[in-house]
């Protein structure tokens, strides 16, 4: 099946492997060509004075980001993070230990920007204090290993100083972009989203066509004319959802679910063709400017359409950018209804209705499944839902349980704040990194196997477009099938009782029998 | 004053200057470097007092490290606790018996804990050193300076304990020297080899503090993943350089 070795899951728990040097040194994503670099403000190919640019940029970034400065200075090499990265667990490559990954950048920082590094370099032993001269090899290693970090922040939970490798890998990618060594997958997508409005490059007619198709499908299925509106001025709610929701499986089933929830809530809503993307890959490449440009599209769409609220669909990093950064990047949103948080997560929206008892479910519709829930890293460790810390764990589970009878959690140390990344986040969801993606999914696959064997779990629900795409692709390598991954709002969609639905035959028969 | 005492006096003033100036400079840099985005590791406190509590659990109890690995937590926490105990015990060298703080530090508890805490320190350091050698992952990430740092602190603790338990030095003279230093009235020091080694190593530690990973001490207080309030939707967070970008926006 694969041209690399895939581990067989024999134990029900994640074990920490011995390190094996260089197992992933060959892993590099495709480099971005000029046409994807320049629209983002980056040089088209490796610049001649790359060394100078890297050294200067490193200094500049560490003076613009306190996180970077403090994290580069403060690591004590205690080892707390060394066994926490899913890529280390899956590949055994020591450079995939968070601290070792950080050190690839920190060594250069120490060499050029610290007294200790410069002093020991003069003595001819920079390695004594972990400093290293910048060479082309270093750039190669950066390109390789900073594209083996999904920026999931699991390491940051366990670091006694709170060092977050995501911050380091974002900075490294920004520096690489600045010298003309960008990653094709991310930069191509950012260019498209910035020009057309979504990552897939779907123009307005294609979106209109898709949404119309959904309306027909849902009406055929339920007998109810649930609307999936596009560019409707004056709607209450602007829905911003990952563009994968418009066509990919199981994503689209989630979108169908959002529509049904809005329908039941009796609110008017719309998708915007101008800002038809929740995802924001500007974050993955550590570019404040690119992240901001994409976020401003959402602000403009909300203003142009005159909506009162913004709701985000199921997407992990999108929710991080939305929840944590949107107000900063594109706020203030004082033109929206102040009675609702800006933005709101679709799970928060649905949860509120469930709390108010305004949604009715026939849970038995989901009885053929026993579910578990995959906490997406950016939702779990970089955002929140609801008013209380930890709402991001409670609310999606409450939504699932409202729609399903059978729910079991995976082991404690693989969910919640300790959740394992799907292996495809952080701008790595590309076929040229397939080996990394499969190996990085090992811890999650192990936990899933455990609850499959112990509790007969049949399906895993997720609230992230990347997680869903990644799992449908890589879980088959571990003996699962791709349809075992479902959207949370797909469960809602299947169980929700539409109040204006015509009584169908089956129900009529049951009534007769009674 | 003997030449040796003059040398040590100068050494300590130099070390203290580097320590204080270096640390102030670092803290100033950290405080002035903007944090443009809200990045607390969540679940995070939603209030300022919650953040204070979170930082307290991190600084006093090493909460995150406890979640990570119990052995490193045990050795690390033991070591840092004993540092605190040793610090209090050493205050008697630089405080006057007339000071209002004198009874607080010159009592059985502080002196006993400070003295026997030395064993905790040695055990903690040996444990941390052992992890560097025996755990393949920790060995891989260790630079020579990481071992050197542990050895340096171990030597400080060991010479201190030798003076405390085995080979007592002229404590009256030592106090005169230390008190002279802090009151800018330099005095002779006992020319005892253990004292000389102990003090030279302490001065070394002070000098490398602001230029090494020992910066984790101030660093943790400035770590945005730990010190930020989780309220990005309620309150717009904007750094100065980011605000400038907004100028050309409608």
Interface residues (C-beta under 8 A of the other chain):
Chain A: X18 X19 X62 X63 X64 X65 X66 X67 X69 X70 X71 X73 X74 X75 X76 X77 X78 X79 X80 X81 X82 X83 X84 X94 X97 X99 X100 X103 X114 X115 X116 X127 X128 X129 X130 X153 X156 X157 X158 X159 X160 X161 X162 X163 X164 X167 X288 X289 X292 X296 X323 X324 X325 X327 X328 X331 X332 X341 X342 X343 X380 X381 X382 X383 X384 X387 X388 X389 X390 X392 X393 X417 X418
Chain B: X26 X29 X30 X33 X34 X35 X36 X37 X38 X39 X41 X42 X43 X44 X45 X46 X58 X62 X64 X65 X67 X68 X69 X72 X76 X128 X131 X135 X136 X137 X138 X140 X141 X142 X143 X144 X145 X146 X148 X208 X211 X212 X213 X215 X216 X219 X220 X222 X223 X224 X225 X226 X230 X232 X233 X234 X235 X236 X237 X238 X239 X241 X242 X245 X249
